[in-house]
Amino acid sequence: MHDEEDEAQETVWDVIVVGAGPGGATAAWKAAEGGLRVLLLERAPSLPRYKPCGGGIPSSVSRHVSGLDPFEFSDLTITHLRHSWKGKDPILAPMTTRDGSPAVIWMVQRPRFDRYLVRRAEQAGARLLTGVKVGGVRVDAADDSVTVSGTTPNGAAIWRARHVVGADGARGVVGASVGLRLGKRFGIAREVEIPFEGGADNGRWHPRLAPNAAYLDYGTVPHGYAWIFPKQGCLSVGAGLLLPPRDAGDPSVNRGNGELLRRAMDNLLVSVGLPPLPPDGTPGAARIWAHPIPYWTGAEPLQTPGRRGHILLVGDAAGVVQPMFGEGIQYALRTGDLAARCILDGTAPAYTDRVRDQFASEFDAAARVGRAFHRAPFLSYHWGVKNPRGTHLVGRLVAGEASLADLEQRVYKRLRFRHPSR
């Protein structure tokens, strides 16, 4: 290990990627596949590492990121959504494409999925170092490179590269070190994974819940929702406040939101005939995790200025989380792929513009739809979400056949809100 670490510090890499989650691992995979020398730095001491996450990925992502093999990383496929309002008035509807065939969401457990992506990166030639805590990043204009400083289990270390990809999460060090994404705002989510035994299809589906279905509940969380996402042998149960409060830094606000989200999770569990979460401190109870949800602004640069664009941000570090559903994994994959392509073709200084070209209209539409929904959530649920045609449109979104701009037009038509651009 000492020899590998010494060699890594002596090499000037084409790309150093900080963070081996979906965005970072994809960037490392695609950059190495393109022939670049890539070093992937991961904070966890080893892989796979545990990561709580809803874990839903629309299958249409394969149109944007080549080479994904769901048979190697997907637990289950979701083809139905079960909606409810404060645990009541439910509707179970299929997601379908334009021709009526099922639209598919891949459900993944992050330890397995992230390890799959890292393995693809290693197979393409990337070097992985685990147990690395990155402390700072600096652009060295004199020799046209970037210095990454940090620590390994063996002590302080420094690495150098032509480009660095920051994939170190919503509160990452890379962006903060070079003045990127300083005006961040965050929503908040709480999540727990509850194991189970038995059920349909050799125990793959929970015995009390509908197979092939994800459960979404509205009304108990302002500007958010609660969910139950099935995995093989466990349920991912959570709730998220997607529109961040202006005073989110106040500890009392965060504490109150945490309690609100827990109540929303309990309400959904009880509504489907499952027990509520045990009190904190109960022996054997699964841990409830909290994590920030970066809020998309679309205005901030995602790469450093200059003719090289030395440092690029992807995934949560770039704030590319869809603001209506809080969906982040597919956008981490897509920005990781895009960052690698920009480095490979010499267009890194245009990376921010290319991200905006791909996502800004969709994300801006999602933000407007979310605000419209939460101005009248009860009516929005009954006129929009509960309508089976609404789930059909979601299916077309999942399949890549429709856009969030299409969804926006439908929402304004049904709720008779005047479009803000008119």
VMD Tcl script that draws the C-alpha trace (Angstrom):
set ca {
  {0.00 0.00 0.00}
  {2.85 2.41 0.76}
  {4.31 1.80 -2.72}
  {0.93 2.46 -4.37}
  {0.44 5.65 -2.38}
  {3.96 6.85 -3.17}
  {3.45 6.17 -6.86}
  {0.10 8.00 -6.81}
  {1.76 11.07 -5.29}
  {4.64 11.02 -7.77}
  {2.35 10.82 -10.82}
  {0.81 13.89 -12.44}
  {-2.63 12.53 -13.24}
  {-4.84 13.65 -16.07}
  {-7.84 13.58 -13.74}
  {-8.26 13.21 -9.99}
  {-11.82 12.46 -8.92}
  {-12.74 13.17 -5.29}
  {-15.58 10.93 -4.15}
  {-16.55 7.46 -5.39}
  {-20.32 7.86 -5.37}
  {-22.36 7.61 -8.60}
  {-21.16 10.92 -10.07}
  {-17.49 10.48 -9.19}
  {-17.28 6.82 -10.14}
  {-18.96 7.54 -13.49}
  {-16.57 10.42 -14.18}
  {-13.60 8.17 -13.35}
  {-14.98 5.33 -15.47}
  {-15.63 7.44 -18.55}
  {-12.40 9.44 -18.30}
  {-10.33 6.25 -17.94}
  {-12.30 4.62 -20.75}
  {-11.25 7.55 -22.90}
  {-7.59 6.84 -22.23}
  {-6.83 9.33 -19.43}
  {-4.79 8.55 -16.31}
  {-7.34 8.72 -13.51}
  {-6.99 8.63 -9.72}
  {-10.19 8.08 -7.72}
  {-10.03 9.17 -4.06}
  {-12.65 7.87 -1.62}
  {-13.03 8.84 2.04}
  {-14.47 5.50 3.19}
  {-11.82 3.06 4.43}
  {-13.06 0.34 2.07}
  {-15.71 -0.45 -0.52}
  {-18.50 -1.29 -0.60}
  {-19.58 1.18 2.06}
  {-23.05 1.66 3.47}
  {-25.08 4.54 2.07}
  {-28.78 5.07 2.86}
  {-30.65 6.23 -0.22}
  {-34.03 5.94 -1.88}
  {-32.19 4.37 -4.78}
  {-34.57 4.87 -7.71}
  {-33.07 5.32 -11.18}
  {-35.26 5.74 -14.29}
  {-34.18 3.31 -16.97}
  {-34.05 6.18 -19.48}
  {-30.67 7.15 -17.99}
  {-29.15 4.48 -20.23}
  {-29.89 6.79 -23.17}
  {-27.44 9.29 -21.71}
  {-24.79 7.09 -20.05}
  {-23.64 4.16 -22.16}
  {-22.60 0.80 -20.79}
  {-24.88 0.51 -17.77}
  {-25.98 -3.06 -17.05}
  {-28.95 -3.14 -14.64}
  {-28.68 -6.92 -14.27}
  {-25.46 -6.32 -12.35}
  {-26.68 -3.63 -9.97}
  {-30.49 -3.49 -9.80}
  {-32.44 -5.20 -6.99}
  {-35.93 -4.76 -8.37}
  {-37.85 -2.89 -11.05}
  {-40.73 -0.56 -10.25}
  {-43.57 -0.21 -12.76}
  {-46.36 1.18 -10.51}
  {-46.81 4.15 -8.18}
  {-49.13 4.10 -5.20}
  {-50.13 7.65 -4.22}
  {-51.96 8.77 -1.07}
  {-52.97 11.97 0.71}
  {-51.95 11.99 4.38}
  {-52.09 8.20 4.29}
  {-55.63 8.12 2.90}
  {-57.46 8.19 -0.42}
  {-54.88 5.97 -2.18}
  {-54.58 5.10 -5.83}
  {-52.31 2.48 -7.39}
  {-51.52 3.24 -11.02}
  {-49.14 1.77 -13.61}
  {-46.41 3.82 -15.23}
  {-46.65 3.30 -18.96}
  {-44.88 4.52 -22.06}
  {-46.55 6.07 -25.09}
  {-47.33 2.64 -26.56}
  {-48.69 1.29 -23.27}
  {-45.70 -0.85 -22.27}
  {-44.39 -0.57 -18.68}
  {-42.07 2.28 -17.77}
  {-39.33 1.05 -15.45}
  {-37.47 2.48 -12.47}
  {-34.46 0.47 -11.33}
  {-34.25 0.14 -7.55}
  {-30.69 -0.10 -6.25}
  {-28.95 -0.53 -2.93}
  {-26.16 1.99 -2.93}
  {-23.34 -0.24 -1.60}
  {-23.85 -2.61 -4.52}
  {-24.52 0.10 -7.10}
  {-21.59 2.32 -6.16}
  {-19.24 -0.66 -6.09}
  {-20.42 -1.65 -9.56}
  {-19.53 1.80 -10.92}
  {-16.15 1.83 -9.17}
  {-15.40 -1.61 -10.58}
  {-16.18 -0.32 -14.08}
  {-13.78 2.58 -13.46}
  {-11.03 0.21 -12.29}
  {-11.59 -2.10 -15.23}
  {-11.14 0.91 -17.52}
  {-7.81 1.66 -15.84}
  {-8.60 4.11 -13.02}
  {-6.62 3.82 -9.77}
  {-8.64 3.75 -6.53}
  {-7.37 4.90 -3.15}
  {-9.66 4.51 -0.13}
  {-9.42 5.99 3.34}
  {-8.47 9.39 1.88}
  {-9.71 12.58 3.54}
  {-9.26 15.50 1.15}
  {-8.57 18.74 2.98}
  {-8.17 21.21 0.13}
  {-7.68 21.83 -3.57}
  {-5.60 24.54 -5.21}
  {-5.13 25.56 -8.85}
  {-1.44 26.14 -9.64}
  {-1.48 28.55 -12.56}
  {2.30 28.50 -12.95}
  {2.47 24.88 -14.08}
  {-1.13 24.53 -15.29}
  {-2.11 21.89 -12.73}
  {-4.17 21.30 -9.61}
  {-2.86 20.23 -6.20}
  {-5.05 18.09 -3.95}
  {-3.99 17.83 -0.32}
  {-5.30 15.39 2.24}
  {-4.53 12.53 4.56}
  {-4.41 8.77 4.17}
  {-4.13 6.11 6.89}
  {-0.36 6.56 6.49}
  {-0.30 10.32 6.97}
  {-0.40 13.56 4.97}
  {-0.38 13.35 1.19}
  {-0.40 15.56 -1.89}
  {-1.53 14.62 -5.41}
  {-1.34 16.58 -8.65}
  {-3.49 16.52 -11.78}
  {-4.45 18.48 -14.88}
  {-8.11 18.37 -13.85}
  {-10.04 17.59 -10.68}
  {-13.65 16.43 -10.53}
  {-15.38 17.28 -7.26}
  {-17.90 14.55 -6.46}
  {-17.73 14.86 -2.69}
  {-21.37 15.61 -1.94}
  {-23.63 18.49 -1.04}
  {-21.23 19.91 1.54}
  {-18.06 18.97 -0.32}
  {-14.59 20.37 0.23}
  {-13.59 20.68 -3.42}
  {-16.06 23.38 -4.41}
  {-15.60 25.32 -1.18}
  {-11.81 25.31 -1.65}
  {-12.01 27.14 -4.98}
  {-15.05 29.37 -4.45}
  {-17.66 27.28 -6.27}
  {-21.23 26.78 -5.01}
  {-20.76 29.07 -2.00}
  {-24.39 30.22 -2.00}
  {-25.86 26.78 -1.42}
  {-29.28 26.17 0.06}
  {-30.41 22.77 1.29}
  {-33.57 20.84 1.87}
  {-33.50 17.97 4.34}
  {-34.40 14.28 4.22}
  {-34.61 11.56 6.83}
  {-34.44 7.93 5.85}
  {-34.33 4.47 7.34}
  {-33.96 1.00 5.83}
  {-36.22 -1.62 7.40}
  {-35.37 -5.28 6.71}
  {-38.11 -7.86 6.11}
  {-38.53 -11.54 5.31}
  {-41.00 -13.41 3.15}
  {-43.28 -12.11 0.43}
  {-43.86 -12.71 -3.25}
  {-41.28 -13.86 -5.78}
  {-39.06 -15.78 -3.36}
  {-39.13 -13.02 -0.77}
  {-38.15 -10.19 -3.10}
  {-41.30 -8.18 -2.32}
  {-42.68 -7.22 1.07}
  {-45.59 -9.50 2.03}
  {-47.86 -6.57 3.02}
  {-47.20 -4.29 0.07}
  {-48.02 -4.39 -3.64}
  {-45.21 -5.84 -5.76}
  {-43.59 -3.64 -8.40}
  {-44.82 -0.50 -6.60}
  {-43.27 2.51 -4.90}
  {-45.40 4.33 -2.31}
  {-45.61 8.14 -2.26}
  {-47.60 10.15 0.31}
  {-48.38 13.86 0.14}
  {-49.78 16.40 2.58}
  {-47.85 15.55 5.74}
  {-44.69 17.38 4.61}
  {-45.00 20.94 3.29}
  {-42.96 21.31 0.10}
  {-42.11 17.61 0.16}
  {-43.45 14.10 0.50}
  {-42.92 10.75 2.24}
  {-42.03 7.50 0.51}
  {-41.59 3.76 0.75}
  {-39.22 2.38 -1.88}
  {-38.83 -1.41 -2.02}
  {-35.50 -3.19 -2.22}
  {-34.75 -6.88 -2.06}
  {-35.12 -7.75 1.61}
  {-35.66 -4.21 2.89}
  {-37.80 -1.10 2.56}
  {-36.31 2.35 2.20}
  {-38.67 4.60 4.14}
  {-38.15 8.33 4.21}
  {-39.51 11.84 3.97}
  {-38.02 14.95 2.43}
  {-38.51 18.70 2.69}
  {-37.39 19.73 -0.79}
  {-37.83 23.51 -0.70}
  {-35.30 24.76 1.84}
  {-36.35 27.32 4.45}
  {-34.46 30.60 4.41}
  {-33.40 30.08 8.02}
  {-32.24 26.47 7.55}
  {-29.06 27.22 9.50}
  {-31.05 27.70 12.69}
  {-30.66 24.50 14.80}
  {-34.22 24.81 16.12}
  {-35.56 24.90 12.55}
  {-33.62 21.77 11.61}
  {-34.71 20.00 14.78}
  {-38.35 20.84 14.10}
  {-38.08 19.65 10.50}
  {-36.52 16.38 11.63}
  {-39.47 15.70 13.93}
  {-41.91 16.64 11.17}
  {-40.29 14.21 8.73}
  {-40.29 11.39 11.26}
  {-44.01 11.86 11.87}
  {-44.61 11.76 8.12}
  {-42.73 8.46 7.88}
  {-44.74 6.99 10.75}
  {-48.01 8.16 9.22}
  {-47.23 6.45 5.92}
  {-46.09 3.22 7.55}
  {-49.23 2.98 9.69}
  {-51.47 3.80 6.73}
  {-50.25 0.70 4.86}
  {-50.57 -1.59 7.90}
  {-46.95 -1.51 9.08}
  {-45.78 -0.52 12.57}
  {-44.38 2.97 13.17}
  {-40.68 3.46 13.73}
  {-39.55 2.47 17.23}
  {-38.49 5.29 19.56}
  {-34.90 6.46 19.37}
  {-32.63 4.31 21.47}
  {-34.75 1.15 21.15}
  {-32.39 -1.87 21.05}
  {-32.07 -3.30 17.56}
  {-33.90 -0.43 15.87}
  {-32.59 0.58 12.46}
  {-30.78 3.90 12.40}
  {-32.58 6.91 10.96}
  {-30.23 8.88 8.75}
  {-30.46 12.58 7.92}
  {-28.86 14.17 4.89}
  {-29.06 17.49 3.02}
  {-30.75 17.88 -0.35}
  {-28.97 20.54 -2.41}
  {-31.35 22.96 -4.05}
  {-30.89 23.75 -7.74}
  {-30.29 27.43 -8.51}
  {-28.91 27.17 -12.03}
  {-27.02 30.44 -11.67}
  {-23.68 29.42 -10.21}
  {-20.64 28.27 -12.20}
  {-19.78 24.59 -11.83}
  {-16.18 24.79 -12.99}
  {-13.30 27.13 -12.22}
  {-12.68 29.99 -14.66}
  {-9.80 30.18 -17.09}
  {-8.81 28.56 -20.32}
  {-8.52 25.08 -18.76}
  {-11.50 24.88 -16.43}
  {-9.33 22.82 -14.11}
  {-11.95 21.87 -11.50}
  {-15.47 20.62 -12.26}
  {-18.30 19.68 -9.89}
  {-20.75 16.82 -10.44}
  {-23.74 15.30 -8.68}
  {-24.77 16.70 -5.31}
  {-21.60 18.79 -5.23}
  {-22.96 20.61 -8.28}
  {-26.48 20.86 -6.87}
  {-28.00 18.88 -9.74}
  {-30.92 17.47 -7.79}
  {-34.26 17.73 -9.54}
  {-36.25 20.15 -7.34}
  {-39.71 18.61 -7.64}
  {-38.98 14.99 -6.69}
  {-35.55 15.36 -5.09}
  {-34.15 12.89 -7.61}
  {-30.37 12.94 -7.75}
  {-28.77 9.65 -8.83}
  {-29.49 9.86 -12.55}
  {-28.21 13.44 -12.64}
  {-25.05 12.45 -10.79}
  {-24.45 9.78 -13.43}
  {-25.15 12.20 -16.26}
  {-22.98 15.04 -14.93}
  {-20.17 12.57 -14.19}
  {-20.35 11.39 -17.78}
  {-20.56 14.97 -19.08}
  {-17.57 16.15 -17.01}
  {-15.46 13.30 -18.40}
  {-16.48 14.13 -21.96}
  {-15.68 17.83 -21.47}
  {-12.22 16.96 -20.17}
  {-11.63 14.47 -22.97}
  {-12.64 16.84 -25.76}
  {-10.96 19.91 -24.27}
  {-14.18 21.82 -23.49}
  {-13.96 21.87 -19.68}
  {-14.36 25.70 -19.58}
  {-17.80 25.21 -21.20}
  {-18.92 22.57 -18.67}
  {-21.30 24.88 -16.77}
  {-23.02 25.92 -19.99}
  {-23.35 22.30 -21.09}
  {-24.93 21.34 -17.76}
  {-27.38 24.22 -18.09}
  {-28.17 23.24 -21.67}
  {-29.07 19.72 -20.53}
  {-30.89 20.42 -17.26}
  {-31.84 24.07 -16.73}
  {-35.16 24.11 -18.59}
  {-36.24 20.83 -16.96}
  {-35.16 21.81 -13.46}
  {-36.63 25.30 -13.72}
  {-39.93 23.79 -14.86}
  {-39.79 21.31 -11.97}
  {-39.26 24.16 -9.49}
  {-42.24 26.07 -10.87}
  {-44.45 22.97 -10.81}
  {-43.40 22.28 -7.23}
  {-44.32 25.80 -6.15}
  {-47.66 25.54 -7.96}
  {-48.37 22.17 -6.33}
  {-47.63 23.47 -2.85}
  {-49.78 26.57 -3.26}
  {-52.78 24.24 -3.37}
  {-51.55 20.76 -2.41}
  {-54.94 19.16 -1.70}
  {-56.41 20.26 -5.03}
  {-53.17 19.38 -6.81}
  {-53.32 15.87 -5.40}
  {-56.92 15.27 -6.46}
  {-56.77 16.95 -9.86}
  {-53.28 15.93 -10.85}
  {-51.51 13.23 -8.86}
  {-54.55 11.06 -8.26}
  {-55.61 11.19 -11.90}
  {-54.29 7.99 -13.56}
  {-53.27 10.08 -16.57}
  {-50.87 11.89 -14.25}
  {-49.06 8.66 -13.46}
  {-49.06 7.84 -17.18}
  {-47.24 11.13 -17.78}
  {-44.76 10.24 -15.04}
  {-44.22 6.96 -16.86}
  {-43.39 8.86 -20.02}
  {-40.97 10.99 -17.99}
  {-39.32 7.83 -16.65}
  {-39.06 6.44 -20.18}
  {-37.60 9.67 -21.52}
  {-40.60 10.25 -23.82}
  {-41.77 13.46 -22.13}
  {-40.19 16.39 -20.36}
  {-40.91 18.21 -17.13}
  {-41.88 21.16 -19.30}
  {-44.70 18.94 -20.64}
  {-45.70 18.17 -17.06}
  {-45.65 21.88 -16.26}
  {-48.04 22.67 -19.09}
  {-50.40 19.96 -17.88}
  {-50.31 21.27 -14.31}
  {-51.06 24.85 -15.34}
  {-53.85 23.69 -17.59}
  {-55.52 21.56 -14.92}
  {-55.05 23.99 -12.04}
  {-55.83 26.98 -14.27}
  {-52.80 28.90 -13.04}
  {-51.49 31.55 -15.35}
  {-48.05 30.55 -16.67}
  {-45.44 32.83 -15.05}
  {-43.75 33.55 -18.39}
  {-46.90 34.99 -19.90}
}
mol new
graphics top color blue
foreach p $ca { graphics top sphere $p radius 0.5 }
foreach p [lrange $ca 0 end-1] q [lrange $ca 1 end] { graphics top cylinder $p $q radius 0.2 }
display resetview
